[in-house]
Amino acid sequence: MATALAVIVGVASGGTGTAIILYEAALGLGISLGPLLGALLGGWQWRAPFFGTAVLMAVSFIALLALLPKTPTPATKARLRDPLLALGHKGLRTTAASALFYNYGFFTILAFTPFILGMDAYGIGAVFFGWGVAVAVFSVFVAPLLQRRFGTTNVLIGTLAALLLDLVGLGLAAGHSVTAVVVLVIVAGALLGINNTLYTELAMEVSDSPRPVASAGYNFVRWMGGALAPFVAAQLGEHFGPQVPFFAAALALAFAILVAAGGRRFLKSHEPHLL
């Protein structure tokens, strides 16, 4: 993902902000269509979703070979340790650390919610199709408007707080109301769409490191949260009940807010001109 983002920013003609919005929109649509297509193929044969994914990867590979223009060679060759060194910048380090806790909440919703829905593959696919559409729509249309009106850091912290409340709601609804869980998952998609765009823009712009290097360092840290969440959420759910993984994710969001708020002075260099 770090490589894909760096390439998109490098070849886009509408500026970094537009490139990031398009990247997040494409990611959201892919995430939304994945569960739906997987459910349709899985209903036919359990191996089919894996073959379908392989076909899509082949299409992507051919499209890149045919359509991607040649990218210029970087003026300075990046060393293996450069992404870690880039995290020495306080703004990038703050963004990455906050995103680590944020991603824990993100992947708790993505990985654990299907276990409590009590639906078949088609139902789960439909729920996460709605979730992914919300991610895409809010990342493209809503995040830039809020950012220009209220500023990046204010919107980031406010949306993190709203997501924290959403996770508390999921914890309260888990095991009691499937309808409430479905609604809260789709609302979470909207909030995630906003923050995905803001985090990515901050990571690419807040430091003076080359964008591929900054993106690599940022992704290295934030995906630790995504790696931990499915395992930890499953263990918490198995031993303490289906509510606890969401409450734990809400606690992670509280840490994400504290990190972003505590380091907001290092993020001000990315603030847009407010409307």
Secondary structure, 3 states (H helix, E strand, C coil): CHHHHHHHHHHCCCCHHHHHHHHHHHHHHHHHHHHHHHHHHHHHCCCHHHHHHHHHHHHHHHHHHHHCCCCCCCCCCCCCCHHHHHCCCHHHHHHHHHHHHHHHHHHHHHHHHHHHHCCCHHHHHHHHHHHHHHHHHHHHHHHHHHHHHHCHHHHHHHHHHHHHHHHHHHHHHCCCCHHHHHHHHHHHHHHHHHHHHHHHHHHHHCCCCCHHHHHHHHHHHHHHHHHHHHHHHHHHHHHHCCCHHHHHHHHHHHHHHHHHHHCHHHCHHHCCCCC
